[in-house]
């Protein structure tokens, strides 16, 4: 297939592009290289292949000439403004990319013959639903952040486009992705930075639980959906299928690293959900996907990579 991956210089996009290329697909990447976090991380995620080309631009800038030129079989939209807490400070950036950009890419896809449109949603859409694990059919009625709101809007728009125009859409609700080449604003990466610099790390008080999902499992989930024969609009949880307290996650991290973190405690923000926990039976039953990497193994892989990357003895 010829696949467009938007956000290809991002964490998930980078790993997905490499996996697609390994499988013999042609890949076109699009990324605006914004400065939400230090751009050096995106500059490091370079892809070298004769079957790959990239365009540095935003998804709202894409036009009919671009789609007529490449004639994509599938689009995987991973571009979007990330970050739950950042959406408090700069909501209009989420409107620009997560809404306007998303709509532009989806509309171009349906107009120029794209067979399958996959897009990143988020576990954040569940808000503080108390019934766990989270199932895709749960009613969404407790959105806590503007980030989550834009992601749920994407799902509603995709469902409408599928109903009206017949384009296949697959929304992927990712659950706390971690691993090598990850985002520096994520908790686990900040923990590694604190270990390396021997500086304290800010920890939110209270019992917080997360379904941590290793990057390799996320990518394999996307690959399974890309090759699926679903019709219409579908939503899938892609998570580890277990929830772990942040305290236990930190203890595991410290044990693997071989050192204790220096910690400073603050209260959680009003946009933080208390727990995430994915029911992954739909992915298992419909496309045959199951996560394979335990949290311990995933953290070991990340810490090994981080120490090699930053020459930590």
Beta strands, then each sheet from edge to edge (+ up, - down):
strand 1: 2-6
strand 2: 26-31
strand 3: 52-56
strand 4: 74-77
strand 5: 116-122
strand 6: 168-174
strand 7: 177-178
strand 8: 201-204
strand 9: 209-210
strand 10: 213-214
strand 11: 233-238
strand 12: 244-245
strand 13: 263-266
sheet 1: 3+ 2+ 1+ 4+ 5+ 6+ 11+
sheet 2: 7+ 10+
sheet 3: 8+ 13+
sheet 4: 9+ 12-
end
